[in-house]
C-alpha cells in the first residue's frame, strides 16, 4: 500500500479562486478514483486556518501498489489538473509513503 500526499499553496493573486480549485480537485480526482480500480481511498481537504505557513489544499490517495501510483501519475485527468493549476500555485509538495 502506498499513500500519496499532494499539498498545494495558491499564489496570493489566485486566493479568490480557492473554492473553485477545491471543487475542481474533488471532481477530477474523484473521476480518477472511479477509473482506477487500485485506488483504495481519496481525500481532498481545504485549509481551514489562514497562516502564511499553511498550504491551501491537501489531496491524499491510498494506492494498492506502485503500479497504480504510476497509472495515476500518467492519467489524463491528473495531467489536466496540473495544466489547469500550475500557473496558480506558488508551491507544490508531494510525498509517497
DSSP file (Angstrom, degrees, kcal/mol; ACC not computed):
  #  RESIDUE AA STRUCTURE BP1 BP2  ACC     N-H-->O    O-->H-N    N-H-->O    O-->H-N    TCO  KAPPA ALPHA  PHI   PSI    X-CA   Y-CA   Z-CA
    1    1 A X              0   0    0      0, 0.0     2,-0.4     0, 0.0    63,-0.2   0.000 360.0 360.0 360.0 133.9    0.0    0.0    0.0
    2    2 A X  E     -A   63   0A   0     61,-2.4    61,-3.6    63,-0.1     2,-0.5  -0.984 360.0-153.6-123.0 131.6    1.3    3.5   -0.9
    3    3 A X  E     -A   62   0A   0     -2,-0.4    94,-2.7    59,-0.2     2,-0.5  -0.923  10.8-161.4-105.1 126.4   -0.1    6.7    0.4
    4    4 A X  E     -AB  61  96A   0     57,-2.5    57,-2.6    -2,-0.5     2,-0.4  -0.930   3.5-165.3-110.9 125.0    0.4    9.7   -1.9
    5    5 A X  E     -AB  60  95A   0     90,-3.0    90,-1.7    -2,-0.5     2,-0.4  -0.923   5.1-173.7-111.5 135.2    0.1   13.2   -0.4
    6    6 A X  E     -AB  59  94A   0     53,-2.6    53,-2.9    -2,-0.4     2,-0.4  -0.995   3.7-173.9-126.8 123.1   -0.3   16.4   -2.6
    7    7 A X  E     -AB  58  93A   0     86,-3.0    86,-2.5    -2,-0.4     2,-0.4  -0.969   4.6-166.1-120.0 134.5   -0.2   19.8   -0.9
    8    8 A X  E     -AB  57  92A   0     49,-2.2    48,-2.8    -2,-0.4    49,-1.7  -0.954  11.3-166.1-123.9 138.1   -0.9   23.0   -2.9
    9    9 A X  E     - B   0  91A   0     82,-2.5    81,-3.0    -2,-0.4    82,-1.5  -0.992  22.1-140.1-118.4 122.8   -0.3   26.6   -2.0
   10   10 A X  E     - B   0  89A   0     -2,-0.5    79,-0.3    79,-0.3     2,-0.1  -0.492  22.9-104.0 -81.2 151.3   -2.0   29.1   -4.2
   11   11 A X    >   -     0   0    0     77,-2.7     3,-2.0    -2,-0.2     4,-0.3  -0.428  34.6-114.1 -65.2 148.2   -0.5   32.4   -5.4
   12   12 A X  G >  S+     0   0    0      1,-0.3     3,-1.6     2,-0.2     4,-0.3   0.878 116.7  57.1 -54.4 -40.8   -1.8   35.4   -3.5
   13   13 A X  G 3  S+     0   0    0      1,-0.3    -1,-0.3     2,-0.1     3,-0.2   0.596 107.3  50.0 -70.2  -8.3   -3.4   36.7   -6.6
   14   14 A X  G X  S+     0   0    0     -3,-2.0     3,-2.1    74,-0.2    -1,-0.3   0.308  75.5 106.6-107.7   6.1   -5.4   33.5   -7.0
   15   15 A X  G X  S+     0   0    0     -3,-1.6     3,-1.6     1,-0.3     4,-0.2   0.823  73.3  61.2 -57.4 -33.3   -6.7   33.3   -3.5
   16   16 A X  G 3  S+     0   0    0      1,-0.3    -1,-0.3    -4,-0.3     3,-0.3   0.661  99.8  57.3 -69.0 -13.9  -10.2   34.2   -4.7
   17   17 A X  G <> S+     0   0    0     -3,-2.1     4,-2.7     1,-0.2     5,-0.3   0.341  73.6 106.4 -95.4   5.2  -10.2   31.1   -6.8
   18   18 A X  H <> S+     0   0    0     -3,-1.6     4,-2.3     1,-0.2    -1,-0.2   0.905  80.2  45.9 -53.6 -49.4   -9.6   28.8   -3.8
   19   19 A X  H  > S+     0   0    0     -3,-0.3     4,-2.2    -4,-0.2    -1,-0.2   0.897 113.2  49.7 -62.5 -41.5  -13.2   27.4   -3.7
   20   20 A X  H  > S+     0   0    0     -4,-0.2     4,-2.1     1,-0.2    -1,-0.2   0.906 112.5  46.7 -64.1 -42.9  -13.3   26.8   -7.5
   21   21 A X  H  X S+     0   0    0     -4,-2.7     4,-2.4     2,-0.2    -1,-0.2   0.855 109.6  54.8 -69.2 -34.2  -10.0   25.0   -7.5
   22   22 A X  H  X S+     0   0    0     -4,-2.3     4,-2.4    -5,-0.3    -2,-0.2   0.931 110.1  46.1 -62.3 -45.5  -11.1   22.9   -4.5
   23   23 A X  H  X S+     0   0    0     -4,-2.2     4,-2.5     1,-0.2    -2,-0.2   0.886 111.0  53.1 -65.6 -38.6  -14.2   21.8   -6.4
   24   24 A X  H  X S+     0   0    0     -4,-2.1     4,-2.9     2,-0.2     5,-0.3   0.922 109.2  49.2 -60.6 -44.6  -12.1   21.1   -9.5
   25   25 A X  H  X S+     0   0    0     -4,-2.4     4,-2.5     1,-0.2     5,-0.4   0.933 111.4  48.8 -61.4 -46.5   -9.8   18.9   -7.4
   26   26 A X  H  X S+     0   0    0     -4,-2.4     4,-1.6     1,-0.2    -1,-0.2   0.918 115.4  45.2 -59.9 -42.8  -12.7   17.0   -5.9
   27   27 A X  H  X S+     0   0    0     -4,-2.5     4,-1.9     2,-0.2    -2,-0.2   0.965 118.6  38.6 -66.6 -53.5  -14.2   16.4   -9.4
   28   28 A X  H  X S+     0   0    0     -4,-2.9     4,-1.9     1,-0.2    -2,-0.2   0.927 119.7  44.8 -68.5 -44.8  -11.1   15.4  -11.3
   29   29 A X  H  X S+     0   0    0     -4,-2.5     4,-2.4    -5,-0.3    -1,-0.2   0.852 111.0  55.6 -69.3 -31.8   -9.5   13.3   -8.6
   30   30 A X  H  X S+     0   0    0     -4,-1.6     4,-1.8    -5,-0.4    -1,-0.2   0.901 107.7  48.9 -62.3 -41.0  -12.9   11.7   -7.9
   31   31 A X  H  X S+     0   0    0     -4,-1.9     4,-1.6     2,-0.2    -2,-0.2   0.879 110.2  51.2 -66.4 -37.4  -13.2   10.6  -11.5
   32   32 A X  H  X S+     0   0    0     -4,-1.9     4,-2.5     1,-0.2    -2,-0.2   0.931 108.6  51.2 -63.5 -44.1   -9.6    9.2  -11.4
   33   33 A X  H  < S+     0   0    0     -4,-2.4     6,-0.3     1,-0.2    -2,-0.2   0.861 111.0  48.6 -62.2 -35.2  -10.6    7.2   -8.2
   34   34 A X  H  < S+     0   0    0     -4,-1.8    -1,-0.2     1,-0.2    -2,-0.2   0.821 114.2  47.4 -70.2 -30.6  -13.6    5.9  -10.1
   35   35 A X  H  < S+     0   0    0     -4,-1.6     2,-0.7    -5,-0.1    -2,-0.2   0.840 103.6  61.5 -82.6 -36.0  -11.5    5.0  -13.1
   36   36 A X    ><  -     0   0    0     -4,-2.5     3,-1.5     1,-0.1    -1,-0.1  -0.847  66.1-158.5-102.3 114.5   -8.5    3.2  -11.4
   37   37 A X  T 3  S+     0   0    0     -2,-0.7    -1,-0.1     1,-0.3    -4,-0.0   0.790  85.9  63.5 -60.9 -32.0   -9.5    0.1   -9.5
   38   38 A X  T 3  S+     0   0    0     25,-0.0    26,-2.7     2,-0.0     2,-0.7   0.344  72.3 107.1 -82.9   8.1   -6.5    0.0   -7.3
   39   39 A X  E <   +C   63   0A   0     -3,-1.5    24,-0.2    -6,-0.3     3,-0.1  -0.793  43.8 179.8 -86.7 117.9   -7.2    3.3   -5.5
   40   40 A X  E     +     0   0A   0     22,-3.1     2,-0.3    -2,-0.7    23,-0.2   0.703  62.0   7.1 -93.0 -23.1   -8.3    2.4   -2.0
   41   41 A X  E     -C   62   0A   0     21,-1.1    21,-2.2     2,-0.0     2,-0.3  -0.983  55.0-170.4-160.4 147.2   -9.0    5.9   -0.6
   42   42 A X  E     +C   61   0A   0     -2,-0.3     2,-0.4    19,-0.2    19,-0.2  -0.994   6.4 176.9-142.2 135.2   -9.2    9.5   -1.7
   43   43 A X  E     -C   60   0A   0     17,-2.0    17,-2.9    -2,-0.3     2,-0.5  -0.987   7.5-172.5-139.6 129.5   -9.5   12.6    0.4
   44   44 A X  E     +C   59   0A   0     -2,-0.4     2,-0.4    15,-0.2    15,-0.2  -0.987  18.1 176.4-121.1 119.9   -9.5   16.3   -0.8
   45   45 A X  E     -C   58   0A   0     13,-3.1    13,-2.8    -2,-0.5     2,-0.3  -0.954  21.5-142.1-130.9 144.5   -9.4   18.8    2.0
   46   46 A X  E     -C   57   0A   0     -2,-0.4    11,-0.2    11,-0.2    10,-0.1  -0.798  33.3-102.4-102.0 145.5   -9.1   22.6    2.2
   47   47 A X        -     0   0    0      9,-2.4     3,-0.1    -2,-0.3    -1,-0.1  -0.368  29.1-168.2 -60.9 141.1   -7.1   24.5    4.7
   48   48 A X        +     0   0    0      1,-0.2     2,-0.4    -2,-0.0    -1,-0.1   0.455  67.4  59.9-114.0  -3.6   -9.3   26.0    7.5
   49   49 A X  S    S-     0   0    0      2,-0.1     2,-0.7     0, 0.0    -1,-0.2  -0.982  77.9-134.1-130.0 121.3   -6.9   28.3    9.2
   50   50 A X        +     0   0    0     -2,-0.4     2,-0.3    -3,-0.1     3,-0.0  -0.640  44.7 141.3 -79.5 113.5   -5.2   31.2    7.4
   51   51 A X    >   -     0   0    0     -2,-0.7     3,-1.3     4,-0.1    -2,-0.1  -0.980  57.5-122.0-146.0 146.3   -1.5   31.3    8.1
   52   52 A X  T 3  S+     0   0    0     -2,-0.3    -1,-0.1     1,-0.3    -2,-0.0   0.844 113.4  52.4 -57.0 -33.9    1.4   32.1    5.8
   53   53 A X  T 3  S+     0   0    0     -3,-0.0    -1,-0.3     2,-0.0     2,-0.2   0.648  92.2  95.3 -79.9 -14.2    3.0   28.7    6.5
   54   54 A X  S <  S-     0   0    0     -3,-1.3     2,-0.2    -5,-0.1    -3,-0.1  -0.485  70.8-131.2 -79.8 146.3   -0.2   26.7    5.7
   55   55 A X        -     0   0    0     -2,-0.2   -46,-0.3     1,-0.1    -4,-0.1  -0.469  14.3-132.7 -81.7 165.6   -0.9   25.1    2.4
   56   56 A X  S    S+     0   0    0    -48,-2.8    -9,-2.4     1,-0.2     2,-0.3   0.737  79.6  21.5 -94.0 -25.9   -4.3   25.7    0.8
   57   57 A X  E     -AC   8  46A   0    -49,-1.7   -49,-2.2   -11,-0.2     2,-0.4  -0.999  55.2-161.0-148.6 145.2   -5.2   22.2   -0.2
   58   58 A X  E     -AC   7  45A   0    -13,-2.8   -13,-3.1    -2,-0.3     2,-0.5  -0.996   6.1-173.0-125.6 129.8   -4.4   18.6    0.7
   59   59 A X  E     -AC   6  44A   0    -53,-2.9   -53,-2.6    -2,-0.4     2,-0.5  -0.993   8.0-172.6-120.5 129.0   -5.1   15.6   -1.6
   60   60 A X  E     -AC   5  43A   0    -17,-2.9   -17,-2.0    -2,-0.5     2,-0.4  -0.981   3.8-178.9-128.0 122.8   -4.4   12.2   -0.2
   61   61 A X  E     -AC   4  42A   0    -57,-2.6   -57,-2.5    -2,-0.5     2,-0.5  -0.901  15.9-153.7-113.5 145.9   -4.6    8.9   -2.2
   62   62 A X  E     -AC   3  41A   0    -21,-2.2   -22,-3.1    -2,-0.4   -21,-1.1  -0.985  19.7-164.5-116.3 119.0   -4.1    5.4   -0.9
   63   63 A X  E     -AC   2  39A   0    -61,-3.6   -61,-2.4    -2,-0.5   -24,-0.2  -0.782  25.7-132.5-104.7 145.3   -2.9    3.2   -3.8
   64   64 A X  S    S-     0   0    0    -26,-2.7     2,-0.3    -2,-0.3    -1,-0.1   0.875  83.6 -24.7 -59.8 -39.4   -2.9   -0.6   -3.8
   65   65 A X  S  > S-     0   0    0    -27,-0.2     4,-1.6   -64,-0.1     3,-0.5  -0.942  75.2 -79.9-163.0 179.9    0.6   -0.7   -5.1
   66   66 A X  H  > S+     0   0    0     -2,-0.3     4,-2.6     1,-0.2     5,-0.2   0.823 120.0  62.9 -63.1 -33.6    3.3    1.2   -7.1
   67   67 A X  H  > S+     0   0    0      1,-0.2     4,-2.0     2,-0.2    -1,-0.2   0.906 104.3  46.7 -59.5 -42.8    1.7    0.2  -10.4
   68   68 A X  H  > S+     0   0    0     -3,-0.5     4,-2.6     2,-0.2    -1,-0.2   0.889 110.1  53.4 -69.2 -38.9   -1.5    2.1   -9.6
   69   69 A X  H  X S+     0   0    0     -4,-1.6     4,-2.4     1,-0.2    -2,-0.2   0.933 109.5  49.0 -58.2 -45.7    0.5    5.2   -8.4
   70   70 A X  H  X S+     0   0    0     -4,-2.6     4,-1.2     1,-0.2    -2,-0.2   0.882 110.6  50.2 -62.3 -39.0    2.3    5.1  -11.8
   71   71 A X  H  X S+     0   0    0     -4,-2.0     4,-0.7     1,-0.2     3,-0.3   0.910 110.2  50.8 -64.7 -42.0   -1.0    4.9  -13.6
   72   72 A X  H >< S+     0   0    0     -4,-2.6     3,-1.1     1,-0.2     6,-0.2   0.925 106.1  54.7 -59.8 -46.2   -2.4    7.8  -11.6
   73   73 A X  H 3< S+     0   0    0     -4,-2.4    -1,-0.2     1,-0.3    -2,-0.2   0.792 115.5  39.1 -61.7 -28.3    0.7    9.9  -12.4
   74   74 A X  H 3< S+     0   0    0     -4,-1.2    -1,-0.3    -3,-0.3    -2,-0.2   0.456  86.8 124.7 -98.0  -3.7    0.1    9.4  -16.2
   75   75 A X    XX  -     0   0    0     -3,-1.1     4,-2.3    -4,-0.7     3,-0.6  -0.321  66.5-129.0 -62.7 136.0   -3.7    9.6  -16.0
   76   76 A X  H 3> S+     0   0    0      1,-0.2     4,-2.0     2,-0.2    -1,-0.1   0.828 108.0  52.1 -55.8 -35.0   -5.1   12.2  -18.4
   77   77 A X  H 3> S+     0   0    0      2,-0.2     4,-2.1     1,-0.2    -1,-0.2   0.830 108.1  51.2 -73.9 -30.6   -7.2   13.9  -15.7
   78   78 A X  H <> S+     0   0    0     -3,-0.6     4,-2.1    -6,-0.2    -2,-0.2   0.931 111.9  47.1 -66.0 -45.3   -4.2   14.2  -13.4
   79   79 A X  H  X S+     0   0    0     -4,-2.3     4,-2.3     1,-0.2    -2,-0.2   0.853 110.6  53.1 -64.2 -35.0   -2.3   15.8  -16.3
   80   80 A X  H  X S+     0   0    0     -4,-2.0     4,-2.5    -5,-0.2    -1,-0.2   0.910 106.5  52.2 -65.5 -42.4   -5.3   18.1  -16.9
   81   81 A X  H  X S+     0   0    0     -4,-2.1     4,-1.5     1,-0.2     5,-0.2   0.923 110.3  48.6 -59.9 -43.9   -5.3   19.2  -13.2
   82   82 A X  H  X S+     0   0    0     -4,-2.1     4,-2.5     1,-0.2     3,-0.4   0.939 111.6  49.7 -60.0 -47.0   -1.6   20.0  -13.5
   83   83 A X  H  < S+     0   0    0     -4,-2.3     4,-0.3     1,-0.2    -2,-0.2   0.895 113.9  45.2 -59.1 -41.7   -2.3   22.0  -16.6
   84   84 A X  H  < S+     0   0    0     -4,-2.5    -1,-0.2     1,-0.2    -2,-0.2   0.707 124.7  30.4 -77.8 -19.9   -5.2   23.9  -15.1
   85   85 A X  H >X S+     0   0    0     -4,-1.5     3,-2.0    -3,-0.4     4,-0.8   0.622  88.7  90.3-115.7 -15.5   -3.4   24.7  -11.8
   86   86 A X  T 3< S+     0   0    0     -4,-2.5     3,-0.4     1,-0.3    -3,-0.1   0.812  92.3  47.9 -61.6 -30.4    0.3   25.0  -12.3
   87   87 A X  T 34 S+     0   0    0     -4,-0.3    -1,-0.3     1,-0.2    -2,-0.1   0.568 111.3  53.0 -82.5  -7.9    0.2   28.8  -13.1
   88   88 A X  T <4 S+     0   0    0     -3,-2.0   -77,-2.7   -78,-0.1     2,-0.4   0.470  94.7  82.1-104.5  -4.8   -2.0   29.4  -10.0
   89   89 A X  E  <  -B   10   0A   0     -4,-0.8   -79,-0.3    -3,-0.4     3,-0.1  -0.826  48.6-171.7-107.6 141.4    0.2   27.7   -7.4
   90   90 A X  E    S+     0   0A   0    -81,-3.0     2,-0.3    -2,-0.4   -80,-0.2   0.640  80.7  18.9 -97.2 -19.9    3.2   29.1   -5.6
   91   91 A X  E     -B    9   0A   0    -82,-1.5   -82,-2.5     2,-0.0     2,-0.4  -0.981  57.6-173.1-153.4 138.0    4.2   25.8   -4.0
   92   92 A X  E     -B    8   0A   0     -2,-0.3     2,-0.4   -84,-0.2   -84,-0.2  -0.998   9.1-175.6-131.1 127.9    3.5   22.1   -4.6
   93   93 A X  E     +B    7   0A   0    -86,-2.5   -86,-3.0    -2,-0.4     2,-0.4  -0.986   3.5 177.8-124.4 132.5    4.7   19.4   -2.3
   94   94 A X  E     +B    6   0A   0     -2,-0.4     2,-0.3   -88,-0.2   -88,-0.2  -0.968   3.6 175.2-129.6 150.9    4.3   15.7   -2.8
   95   95 A X  E     -B    5   0A   0    -90,-1.7   -90,-3.0    -2,-0.4     2,-0.5  -0.973  14.5-156.0-151.0 142.9    5.4   12.7   -0.8
   96   96 A X  E      B    4   0A   0     -2,-0.3   -92,-0.2   -92,-0.2    -2,-0.0  -0.984 360.0 360.0-122.0 123.5    4.8    9.0   -1.2
   97   97 A X              0   0    0    -94,-2.7   -93,-0.1    -2,-0.5    -1,-0.1   0.357 360.0 360.0-129.3 360.0    5.0    6.8    1.9
